[in-house]
Amino acid sequence: MSKIDFGTEAETLLTWLGQYGQDPKGGLSRFLYTPEWLAAQQALARQMREDGLAVRLDEVGNLFGRLEGSQHKDETILTGSHLDSVRNGGLYDGQYGIIAGLVALRHLQKEYGQPLRNLELVAIAEEEGSRFPFTFWGAKNIFALAKRSDVEGLVDFEGRPFVATMRQAGFDFRPEAAEVRRDLKAFIEIHIEQGGVLEIEGKSVGVVQHIVGQRRFTIEVSGEANHAGTTPMRYRKDAMEAASRMVAMLIDTAKDYGDPLVVTVGRMEIKPNVVNVVPGQATFSLDARHTDKAVLGRYTDEISARMREMAARAGLEVSIDMWMDTDPVPMDKAMVKVVRQQCEKNGLDYKMMHSGAGHDAQIIAQFVPTAMLFVPSHRGISHSPSEYTDSKDLASGIRVLIDVLYQLAYK
C-alpha cells in the first residue's frame, strides 16, 4: 500500500469536487439545497457509480454508495462526512471525509474484492447550518431525530422557506412511519483537525476520544442610557461597563478551570451605540465547551450566578438565555482501539485527543459504535479559503482509514 500515492489522488478529487460551489469572493460556498450543492451531489453520485458502487439517495438528500457484502448482508460499515460548507470555506472541511472514503473503497475493492459486510460511503446532506439555522439535518434524518416542526418555519438568509426550497431541489421529509436503519454496525469519520495541535506537536494523525459538549448563551445587560457629559460616573447605570466586567470574569474563571474548557465571547452589541451616550443595553454571546458534562454545567452555573450578582450590585438587569445545550459524546472504546492499532501498524506518530468542534460523528455515535480520525490542519486554519492539509497527511489518514475498514468489513 505504501507505493500508492493516496495523497495526490485525494488532492485531485478534492479539487474536482471543489469546483461545485466555488465562490467568486474566494473559497467554497456550498449550501444545502442550492444548485451548487445539487450539482456536487450529482457529480459525486456519477463518480460513485463509475467506481462500481451501488448509489442511492434518501428522502432528504443524504447520498450513499455501497459495496455489497458477500456474507453478512444485514451488517453495514459506514464512513463519510458532510457535503455542505460554510460561506467562503475551504476544500477540506467535510469534503476530505467523503473523498478519503471514496479513495479507500476504490482501493479495498481493487485489492480485496467483495467485503464480507456491506461497506458504505455517505455524503451527508448538511452539517454546518450555514444556510438555515438548523445543524446536522442530514445525520439527524438518518436516525429520525429531525422533526417537521424543527424546520417548517425556517427561512434562509434571503428569506426562502426551508420546506419549499427542499422540495424544489427534489427532496422531502422522511416519512414518519419509516423504520430507522438497523444494519449499521460501525461508523468512522475522518476529518481535518480544524485546529493547530497536531501540526504544532508534529503528529501525523489524531485519534478522537470525545467530542466536546457545548453550551451557548445570549446574555443581555440592561441599564439606563444617558448623556455622556452630564451624568456623573457614580450615578451611571452603564450596561457596557457591567458587560465588560462580566466578560472578563467569565474568561478569567475559565482559565482557572483549565484545559480542556474553552470559552469564547464572539459577538457583542451595544445600544444606542452612540459616542456621546452612556450605553443602556449590552448584549453578548457566550460559547462554552468541555469534554465533561458535569464540569461544563458547573462552570456555566457558576458564572451565571456571578453575573446575576454583579448586575444586582450595579443596579442593572441581566437576562441569560441558554439556547444550545449539547452533551459531550464519547467515541466507542472498541472502535478507538481498532483505530489505534492501525495507526501503530502504519508506524504513525499519533495523538489521542478530543474534538473541540462539532461533527456528524456526535449524532451517529448515539446509535452506532463510532470512531473519528483527524489529520493536521496547516496553521490550524479552517472555515477559510486558506484551509490546507499537506498531501502526506491526507495520505496518512487514508492509509489508516483503509486498514480500519478492512478490519471491520473484510475480517
Secondary structure, 3 states (H helix, E strand, C coil): CCCCCHHHHHHHHHHHHHCCCECCCCCECCCCCCHHHHHHHHHHHHHHHHCCCEEEECCCCCEEEEECCCCEEEEEEEEEEECCCCCCECCCCCHHHHHHHHHHHHHHHHHHCCCCEEEEEEEECCCCCCCCCCCCHHHHHHCCCCCHHHHCCCECCCCCEHHHHHHHCCCCCCCCCCCCCCCEEEEEEEEECCCCHHHHHCCCEEEEEEECEEEEEEEEEECCCEECCCCCHHHCCCHHHHHHHHHHHHHHHHHHHCCCCEEECCCEEEECCCCCEECCEEEEEEEEEECCHHHHHHHHHHHHHHHHHHHHHHCCEEEEEEEEEECCEECCHHHHHHHHHHHHHCCCCEEEEEECCCCHHHHHCCCCCEEEEEECCHHHCCCCCCCCCCHHHHHHHHHHHHHHHHHHHCC
